[in-house]
Amino acid sequence: MDIQGFLLSVYKHFDINYARFYKMDHLSKLGWLASEILLQGNFTKEYYQQEEIGLILSNKNSSLETDKKYMASVSDFPSSSLFVYTLPNIVTGEICIRNGFKGEDAFFLFDSFNADFIEDYVSSLLDKHILQVFICGWIELLGDEYKAALFLVEKLKKKEAVYF
């Protein structure tokens, strides 16, 4: 199955209803779907202020897949709907819009998943009480090859909160 078919089948399998999904590029769809699945667990965002929830994501190829499609459109008539997605941090924006998150968000580029960097970055913001919850991880997509590995790091705030 090609990437478009795969992403659409995941969207339908989890019975998600979100019109913005159809406008997103493939990288944003992949990251957004991964976050939807991650947050379906025992996470209760109502335990936190919107400003206490953040995202730190990374990959190797930035938004290269969409960049290529946009460059191909430039020879005819530049596609503004593709241009919007020529930055990798748009995936964090899509996740924040969907969930109302207003905390720190960033997208970093590394040759491979850099767990030490992510741990240091997240720990620093948690220790300084800037944020209470992070979605962090790796979202990579180039052609029909993809990988999404997201983690939820949650600082216990209320007795009802659950770590996972």
C-alpha positions, 0 to 999 in steps of 0.5 A: 500500500502506498503512503497515502493509502496507509495513512487514510486506512489508519485514519479510518481504522481509528474512526477519527473525524477531523476535516483538517486531516485531508488538507495535511501533507503526509508528514503532518498526517503521520505525526498527527495520527501517531499523536492521536493514537498516543493520546487515546490512552490514559492521558487526560489533558484536562489535568493541565493548563494548555500552556503546560503541554508541549511537543518536541519532535525530530527527524532526519529529512525535515519536510523534504517529501513536501519540498519536492512536491512544492518545487515540482508545482513551481514550474507550472503554478506554485501551490500555496497549499503545499508551500504551507507544509514546507516546514517540518514544524507544521506537524507540531502546529497541527497537533497543537491545533487539534488538542489546544496545546499552547506550550513549547513546541520545537522540531529538530533535525538529527541524523538519527533519533537523539534520545540524549538530546530529547531527554536533556531538553525535556528534563530541563523544561520539566525541572524548571516547571515550564511544562508538565507534559511532553509529546516527544519523538521521531517522525520521519517520512520520505517516499513510501518509507516512514517511521513514527515513534512518539512518547508521552512524558508526564510529570505527575500533577494529580493523583488521577494522572497515569504514567505510561 
